[in-house]
């Protein structure tokens, strides 16, 4: 195992202040690099980038999501090493190098950054669970990792985990959910990820009877590519507000977004292509949820369902909406591993 010099945390400004930081470091979501630089200086710069969306909000005793920036940096190449460092009770930036095979779920506890090196990092056979019933998974960042063939969920944000940023990952061919957020988790951003070759994509809310999720599960989904996946992009229960913007939906067989059990979801600036049911209010046995749609494009797609009103995400954070016509060009080109600018 090799160590890399500890990161000096240098936060990027987001939203309306992004331009002020651009001279020092490209903002998250800028035009992708042909490959991710892997030198210590570049890795430190990437690890210092800041979340936007709900993960950026100051709440619950945290100023935003900083991950393991306060601690040392280590490089891991095996599942045992990964489980060791992400389970320690202190901050770490954990650089994952190469392909790691694991069995079951590895628990990631508070104050961790898990960052793939280059474009070849893969976790296969199992997944990451943020937090347990006794050890919180708060303040966690997961970036630049390919997840394949998980025996359960690829990533599970659960057990009241809050302030989580999942960015520039690739998810496919899991057993259950690719990225599920549930059990009173809160203040999460899911950005610039590629979801493909799977059915149950992103569950938000445990089940119809878990009413403790009400008032929690504030999540931003932006600039993700839901590429031929069947459903749950996301499927939402109880949460409000959930902000779904500038995502690319293509060839989703069952539906795009489903708001159920009185959830409040804002769907805006997305591009739906060949999606017969882009937005549902209510689904299967779940009661209707509130959903507002605006400024979306529907190409060879059905008519969205809407219901009621939703709390505006701008109540919590500032953001800039891209023109939805640009989404099918910029999102597929920018999502996934090896693309962090």
Buried (B, 14 or more C-beta within 10 A) or exposed (E): EEEBEBBEBBBBBBEEEBEEBEEEBBBBBEEBBEEBEBEEEEBBBBBBBBBBBBBBBEBEEBEBBBBBBBBBBBBBBBBEBBBBBBBBEEBBBBBBBBEBEBEEBBBBBBBBBBBBBBBEBBBBBBBBBBBBEEBBBBBBBBBBBBBBBBBBBBBBBBBBBBBBBBBBBBBBBBBBBBBBBBBBBBBBBBBBBBBBEBBBBBBBBBEBEBBEBBEBBBBBBBBBBBBBBBBBBBBBBBBBBBBBBBBBBBEBEBBBBBBBBBBBBBBBBBBBBEBBBBBBBBBEEBEBBBBBBEEBBBEEBBEBBBBEEBBEBEEBBEBEEBEBEEBBEBBBEBBBBBBBB
